[in-house]
Amino acid sequence: MMDQGAFPRMTGTPFTPDWFDTVQINTPAAERRAASLPTRRTVKKDYQAAWLARAITCIDLTTLAGDDTPGRVQRLCAKARAPLRADLAQALGLEGITVGAVCVYPTMVPHAVKALEGSGIPVASVATGFPAGLTPLPLRLAEIRYAVDQGAAEIDIVITREHALTGNWSALYDEIAQMRAACGAAHMKAILATGDLKTLTNVYRASMVAMQAGADFIKTSTGKEDVNATLPVSLTMVRALRDFGARTGQMVGFKPAGGLKTAKDAMNWLILMKEEVGTRWMLPDLFRIGASSMLGDIERQLEHHVTGRYSAANRHALA
Amino acid sequence: MPAIKDLMQTMDYGPAPEANAEAAAWIAARPLLGHFINGRIVAPQGESVAVVNPATDAVLCHVGLGTETEVETAVKAARAAQAKWAALPGHVRARHLYALARHVQKRERFLSVLEVMDNGKTIREARDIDIPLVARHFYHHAGWAELLETEFPAHQALGVCGQIIPWNFPLLMLAWKIAPALAAGNTVVLKPADLTPLTAMAFAEICIEIGLPPGVVNIVNGGGETGALIAGHPGIDKLAFTGSTEVGRVLRRQTAGSGKKLSLELGGKSPFIVFEDADLDAAVEGVVDAIWFNQGEVCCAGSRILVQEGVASPFFDKLRARLSTLRVGDPLDKTMDIGALVSHKQRARVEALLEKGSAEGAVLHRADVTLPEKGAFCAPGFFTGTAPAHTVSQTEIFGPVATTLTFRTPDEAAVLANDSRYGLAASIWSENINRAIEMAAKVKAGVVWINATNLFDAGAPFGGMRESGFGREGGRAGMLEYLAPKSSGTVKPRPAPAPLADVAPGAKAQGPGIDVTAKLYIGGKQARADGGQSYTVTGKAGAVLGQAALAGRKDVRNAVEAAGKATGWGGVTAHNRAQVLYFLAENLAQRADEFAQALAATGSSKPDDEVEATIRRAFWYAAQADKFDGGVTATKSQHITLTLNEPFGTMGLIAPDEAPLLGLMSLVLPAIAMGNRVVAVASQSQPLIATRLYQVLETSDLPAGVVNLLTGDRDVLAKSLAEHDDVAAMWYCGSTEGTAMVEAASAGNLKPIWSDGGTLRDWTNPAQGQGDDFLRRAVQVKTVWLPYGS
């Protein structure tokens, strides 16, 4: 049985460029490792069902579209409460299973909070001028406070890519530290928008700065960049949080987002977590998957596990 | 079965076995494996031994040990098939090789499972690495077969190839051997390892399936004795061996003087160098792909980890952490990183070495894993606190355990890396491209991986330097191992040199001129023979021309020492070397008359022609100095794979007795043009021509020690040079018996020997006396892999 114990919340550290400014990530090597992970490990039968169920509990079920409405959010929240069809949940012995969180825009937070009342499922809100993050800092901080006021328990902030791309790490640190302060009790996920950072070395450095500034989670993408979560990027971020943990003893979570669509993706990322940081990082307090369509594929796989027949999407409730 | 809810808490992987029913049924139908001779699977005549699944200890079947008669039949079949096979249009041979590639792909799952059951390697590696590379090798060489006539117009097949392969990559090594041999028009008699005969026999059935002409591929099973029968068979024209350095030495001696072409791919103790500016996590994963790949049973495994001191502690911490996540167990389970060693005997050997390492004071860090009760499993690990003097630092463990050392500077890393008898591979980890490429240039290894390890491709030559063997497999260099220059008419044996005369004061009178004081030329200086002796040289009609120094073993030692110090020569630009050669030609031209007269006095019938040909030859090699270079090979995407022609270092050259100027310079010029330093032994009968060259060499800006010239008893000096461990390669133009002697004597450090087998060459004919063949023999290919991307 894995240790599921609580751990102290991230405090971050003073800005310490020594920990990252000479680090170089070798991209071909990261790509080789990422490519070999799914070939070195596989999970079958009941174990696979268990892993997929675990993935469900780690999903931040997300809607971040310009046409979001209270009704749309309500539907999503209903799915978050009952991610598996009742008969499947029963067959698998997983009654009461829920997703990790529901993730929405700030103005949708009150609708989500209402829809999830009593479920124990936290509401996460993106903030800070998501997805570009280029509104003035006071407005971005105000947006965080607004979302928290509306009941968001988790805030997904976006970093200023400019600071990372120009190597202005202290400015990045200061900004994220202010965002963390604005979050208060709400947990903060720092979205690095890795598709904009381009190099893995930038990804590592930005990860380290975000953690030093107190991010509870580091998150790959907004879902709006050209390239979203990839295994090599995730590998780099997970290794960064491992290095940070080795230096400080503090535990940081990881959230890949964008581009994860299939049950196979869920398995690959869980394998990455298990191999690189261990089973403790496979629980929702340290691992989240930002996704919307992935859940449907997991449901179909689990139905196949139960019935032995391949399933169809229309047999499962829409999110 | 635990409930899904509970499995969600443990998040274990659970079992993921690869089904093996088809492979098991195939084996069950073949309880006694025989041989594949002349297109048919034949029952064995001799004794047989059990074939064991090393992961379960179960006896899978038995395999016959090939007897003399069986080897004889196989060689005969190969011989009978060869001429017709070689005469087929390249396109037809290409179709056969293409069919082999396709059929390997069609049976990839079966072959993978079979390999796992036979060898103990993990299904992931067999499925994702071994078998795809097997198919790739046949595809690549289907291409060479297609292009043979146009790509190698001056070459032809060798004939029948004997091939002996090891148990660590059974089918892959078979492919590496058979594909180039067949592409070039040879036929083969191949012996798989007796521990792992299964996939070779499955391959035999594929040969039948695709309609390969009978006799083109013959497979004789057996152990070392059968191997010796193949190696010693007079009907074999070429022997290719992959295996231990010890057996390589035995085969070198056994084939000495037989005229068989030889290539050896032997052991290694390859350095894995981690600089302080490396991506440490990437390097740690590199170790996984190096020494923890194939249970460490890999000749090119990065088994000596060198880490820069400043990052040693975090690196070892990360390595320990990574070690703890390795999974060891049933190799048919798709989640295993490490399977079983090939046998209990191998496991015992590895464990004994590990005990020795611990006894010598190193600390062994081993994975804390529960090994299966049955099977030859061995927990992976690594040593810290190993010193170069420790047994485990020098001896190939051939198991999943690396040694480690720390270093302070790049220079020290290079010294430590090269502190080995071997020179197979090296892996270099640094994010500084200057440093990485500098180290790639410095390290003595046939294959260098930068920020990677164990990358292979059929187009990238693979093979070793030093006691890791010679010859290359893959690419153009690999094809040349299976080809010979087209023969140029009749061959005449070389007459014996004039015997050494008058080592004591002689009986004959000398001419009235000023006495010639012919010394040796060592380290840029003229030196008396250490033994203080000379011998009389006679020319036309027995006229005494003078005395030449009688060099001995100690002079060889001094000359090799001097050559060893002239390290700068290999590092100067090819343009510089060309300039020196042009200058040499110029200086020789100025003294052309003098040399012509001296040659005339030796009895040369066309002395002017010989001098002129020597000058032309110097120009030709000067021209080649900056042109006979390496290339870039198309391997994988986002990889630059370079093949570099590197000089050997110190070469021993035994000049022919005939053509005392041109013969000597035909060897010296290509060797130094490519950056080697040479110790050359002049014509025994007419050494005074060579001794006249000293002044030419001195005035040609040739650095001291690059060319060292000895005179005296050809074969005495040849033996000393052949035995010298600091001579990296040798050319011998002497007698048939001398060739045998030199080849046998070279087994000490396994230097490659190139000889003309005691036959005369027409040195004035450029087709015989100069050419790419000389240049190729003056270099060894270093393959450098540079993956890129940021």
Interface residues (C-beta under 8 A of the other chain):
Chain A: M1 M2 Q4 T22 V23 Q24 I25 N26 T27 P28 A29 A30 E31 R32 R33 T39 R40 R41 T42 V43 K44 K45 D46 Y47 Q48 A49 A50 W51 A53 R54 T57 L92 G93 L94 T199 L200 T201 R239 A246 L270 K274 E275 T279 M282
Chain B: M1 P2 A3 I4 K5 L7 M8 Q9 T10 M11 D12 Y13 G14 P15 A16 R124 D128 D277 A278 D279 D281 A282 A283 E285 G286 D289 D317 T325 K334 T335 D337 E431 N451 A452 Q638 H639 P787 Y788 G789 S790
